[in-house]
Amino acid sequence: MFRVALIGSRELEKNPKYKEDIKLCHNICLALAHQGYTFTSGLCELGMDGIAQKAYSKALENGWVTEKNFEVYVATQENIQRSNLPNKHLAIVRNPDLIKESEDIAKSVMDEYHWIRCNEWSRGMHSRNCHQILGYDLKSPVDCVICWTPNGRIQGGTATAIKVANKYNVPVFNLGAESKDKVVSDIIEFLKSKGVYKHKERK
């Protein structure tokens, strides 16, 4: 299956000025689901993660995807229990056999000073971000990343995932960039180049 990481900053839904960006991200997620792609993400209720979860849940109801198209990672079982997102039961707790490896990857793309200051919870979240990009076995990178960060900047917790993608040469498309039309066009051209884009009429 073609796999796309859908991740992004919580700021997207915290700031009213990003209202149109929310609509864009929702439509992009629905369009990807309609193509039948698998999405990887976290279980955050705000930002691209939550939007993707809701869009794919709608797509599941419409028969565009199956539960196998959900690849959502969390740091602990508690993250699932506290979530209010639909289909949260499909979330995957980070691989217990690869915690050191995933944390080492996260550490490798972060400033050492900031990593040292991270508590156990923060390290778990950064570790989870690595699985979003590299899969449960840390050897199955996604085909691309579509994300949203304010003004397209690499910042916050999303930065870890983006930097991991860059480290492993995974293409990143940021819908928070100023020229959104170009980003959308670049996404479509990329999907066409991979032979996985088909024009479909939504039901």
NUNU-636269 format. One record per residue (C-alpha): residue number from 1; residue in one letter; x, y, z. Coordinates in Angstrom, 3 decimals, padded with zeros to 6 digits, m for minus. Layout:
BEGIN
NUM,a,X,Y,Z $
...
END
This chain:
BEGIN
1,m,000.000,000.000,000.000 $
2,f,001.058,003.588,m000.660 $
3,r,001.626,005.227,002.750 $
4,v,001.491,008.907,003.604 $
5,a,002.384,010.467,006.961 $
6,l,m000.171,013.142,007.902 $
7,i,001.202,015.193,010.766 $
8,g,001.275,018.747,012.009 $
9,s,001.200,021.433,014.641 $
10,r,m001.641,021.891,017.129 $
11,e,m001.479,025.587,016.294 $
12,l,m003.574,024.841,013.198 $
13,e,m006.759,024.551,015.246 $
14,k,m005.813,026.842,018.082 $
15,n,m005.594,030.006,015.994 $
16,p,m008.787,031.281,014.256 $
17,k,m006.757,032.776,011.423 $
18,y,m006.047,029.279,010.094 $
19,k,m009.711,028.499,009.378 $
20,e,m009.130,028.131,005.630 $
21,d,m006.041,026.008,006.250 $
22,i,m008.150,023.585,008.290 $
23,k,m010.539,023.187,005.354 $
24,l,m007.616,022.610,002.994 $
25,c,m006.059,019.963,005.238 $
26,h,m009.398,018.211,005.667 $
27,n,m010.002,018.133,001.913 $
28,i,m006.474,016.870,001.256 $
29,c,m006.921,014.067,003.802 $
30,l,m010.253,013.070,002.276 $
31,a,m008.740,013.103,m001.220 $
32,l,m005.872,010.861,m000.083 $
33,a,m008.328,008.474,001.522 $
34,h,m010.367,008.392,m001.674 $
35,q,m007.215,007.317,m003.502 $
36,g,m006.996,004.393,m001.079 $
37,y,m003.696,005.357,000.531 $
38,t,m002.744,004.321,004.037 $
39,f,m002.069,007.188,006.413 $
40,t,000.325,007.207,009.339 $
41,s,m000.036,009.696,012.142 $
42,g,m000.376,010.195,015.883 $
43,l,m003.513,010.368,017.997 $
44,c,m003.366,014.075,018.781 $
45,e,m006.854,015.567,018.632 $
46,l,m005.653,018.903,017.280 $
47,g,m003.816,019.638,014.059 $
48,m,m003.274,017.423,011.044 $
49,d,m003.277,014.229,013.135 $
50,g,m006.842,014.738,014.339 $
51,i,m008.047,016.006,010.969 $
52,a,m006.617,012.923,009.259 $
53,q,m008.211,010.597,011.795 $
54,k,m011.633,012.194,011.297 $
55,a,m011.351,012.331,007.498 $
56,y,m010.290,008.696,007.246 $
57,s,m013.071,007.665,009.621 $
58,k,m015.532,009.306,007.239 $
59,a,m013.826,007.544,004.336 $
60,l,m014.158,004.244,006.212 $
61,e,m017.908,004.808,006.466 $
62,n,m018.018,005.492,002.715 $
63,g,m016.086,002.337,001.899 $
64,w,m013.097,004.161,000.402 $
65,v,m010.664,002.614,002.894 $
66,t,m010.540,m000.237,005.380 $
67,e,m009.150,m000.387,008.908 $
68,k,m005.868,m001.538,007.356 $
69,n,m005.436,001.999,006.001 $
70,f,m005.086,003.312,009.575 $
71,e,m001.532,003.329,010.950 $
72,v,m001.704,005.543,014.014 $
73,y,001.051,005.501,016.635 $
74,v,001.015,006.401,020.315 $
75,a,003.644,006.295,023.034 $
76,t,001.562,004.402,025.604 $
77,q,m001.791,002.637,026.000 $
78,e,m002.889,005.554,028.167 $
79,n,m002.797,007.820,025.093 $
80,i,m005.471,005.652,023.497 $
81,q,m007.652,005.560,026.598 $
82,r,m007.656,009.362,026.922 $
83,s,m008.415,010.061,023.262 $
84,n,m011.835,011.153,021.986 $
85,l,m011.009,010.513,018.332 $
86,p,m013.013,008.046,016.230 $
87,n,m011.409,004.652,015.648 $
88,k,m008.881,005.281,018.384 $
89,h,m008.882,001.527,019.015 $
90,l,m006.841,001.117,015.841 $
91,a,m003.911,003.038,017.319 $
92,i,m000.623,001.170,017.760 $
93,v,001.580,001.547,020.827 $
94,r,005.219,002.110,019.827 $
95,n,007.248,m001.058,019.393 $
96,p,008.435,m002.098,022.889 $
97,d,011.425,m003.915,021.391 $
98,l,012.648,m000.804,019.584 $
99,i,012.250,001.931,022.200 $
100,k,015.995,002.550,022.454 $
101,e,016.400,002.539,018.678 $
102,s,013.498,004.946,018.124 $
103,e,014.723,007.280,020.851 $
104,d,018.231,007.186,019.383 $
105,i,016.813,008.212,016.002 $
106,a,014.863,011.058,017.600 $
107,k,017.936,012.157,019.518 $
108,s,020.016,012.151,016.325 $
109,v,017.838,014.842,014.712 $
110,m,017.426,016.995,017.813 $
111,d,019.655,019.479,019.530 $
112,e,021.433,017.539,022.300 $
113,y,020.596,020.224,024.865 $
114,h,016.864,019.877,024.189 $
115,w,017.009,016.072,024.226 $
116,i,018.671,016.059,027.652 $
117,r,015.882,018.268,028.963 $
118,c,013.141,015.909,027.710 $
119,n,011.365,013.889,030.382 $
120,e,010.155,010.324,029.866 $
121,w,006.820,011.495,028.420 $
122,s,008.488,013.821,025.903 $
123,r,010.933,011.154,024.800 $
124,g,008.010,008.798,024.280 $
125,m,006.312,011.327,022.016 $
126,h,009.463,011.906,019.980 $
127,s,009.935,008.145,019.744 $
128,r,006.364,007.777,018.472 $
129,n,007.120,010.391,015.808 $
130,c,009.868,008.142,014.463 $
131,h,007.377,005.300,013.970 $
132,q,005.073,007.659,012.068 $
133,i,007.817,008.072,009.486 $
134,l,009.627,004.727,009.617 $
135,g,006.877,002.281,010.547 $
136,y,006.512,m000.169,013.409 $
137,d,009.791,m001.897,012.538 $
138,l,011.637,001.394,011.878 $
139,k,012.553,m000.080,008.487 $
140,s,009.428,000.770,006.496 $
141,p,009.486,004.496,005.717 $
142,v,006.376,006.174,004.361 $
143,d,006.306,007.225,000.721 $
144,c,005.894,010.887,001.609 $
145,v,004.940,013.303,004.359 $
146,i,002.146,015.852,004.064 $
147,c,002.154,018.182,007.022 $
148,w,001.068,021.575,008.299 $
149,t,003.206,023.915,010.391 $
150,p,002.842,027.696,010.805 $
151,n,004.280,029.401,007.721 $
152,g,005.896,026.129,006.737 $
153,r,008.496,026.362,009.487 $
154,i,010.058,023.241,010.979 $
155,q,009.108,023.649,014.625 $
156,g,007.564,022.016,017.682 $
157,g,007.089,018.284,018.096 $
158,t,006.330,017.966,014.389 $
159,a,009.901,019.033,013.705 $
160,t,011.206,015.664,014.890 $
161,a,009.105,013.762,012.359 $
162,i,010.013,016.160,009.547 $
163,k,013.715,015.935,010.364 $
164,v,013.544,012.145,010.465 $
165,a,011.854,012.212,007.053 $
166,n,014.609,014.470,005.726 $
167,k,017.275,012.178,007.183 $
168,y,015.797,009.193,005.355 $
169,n,015.136,011.121,002.129 $
170,v,011.349,010.975,002.409 $
171,p,009.687,013.835,000.444 $
172,v,007.934,016.410,002.649 $
173,f,005.097,018.679,001.504 $
174,n,004.099,021.418,003.944 $
175,l,000.600,022.872,003.557 $
176,g,001.484,025.645,005.958 $
177,a,003.734,027.257,003.353 $
178,e,002.656,030.550,001.840 $
179,s,002.156,029.188,m001.682 $
180,k,m000.431,026.518,m000.958 $
181,d,m001.465,026.114,m004.583 $
182,k,002.105,025.175,m005.457 $
183,v,002.307,022.676,m002.597 $
184,v,m000.927,020.997,m003.702 $
185,s,000.310,020.945,m007.309 $
186,d,003.623,019.434,m006.170 $
187,i,001.771,016.730,m004.244 $
188,i,m000.314,015.767,m007.261 $
189,e,002.724,015.686,m009.549 $
190,f,004.597,013.533,m007.029 $
191,l,001.715,011.072,m006.778 $
192,k,001.467,010.913,m010.565 $
193,s,005.207,010.267,m010.809 $
194,k,004.758,007.299,m008.488 $
195,g,001.909,005.959,m010.599 $
196,v,m000.574,006.002,m007.726 $
197,y,m002.762,008.975,m008.630 $
198,k,m006.082,008.371,m010.323 $
199,h,m008.867,010.848,m010.934 $
200,k,m011.952,009.665,m009.094 $
201,e,m015.442,011.040,m008.699 $
202,r,m016.497,011.030,m005.066 $
203,k,m019.705,009.211,m004.201 $
END
